[in-house]
């Protein structure tokens, strides 16, 4: 599992997906979220703007990123 440190301690889900390299564009993130392929802390998430906090784990397929 990779770790990602947000400057302000919080980051939006769409921003994390791009910044961590899980997706290459915001459009790709939007499509994956709409297809319910992204989960946060084990629960499917469809909101690109969801606020993430340290300790949250974002999963996309076999990849996972923990916000620190």
Buried (B, 14 or more C-beta within 10 A) or exposed (E): EEEBEBEEEBBBBBBBBBEBEBBEEEEEBBEBBEEEBBBBEEEEBBEBEBEBEEEBBBBBEEEBBBBE
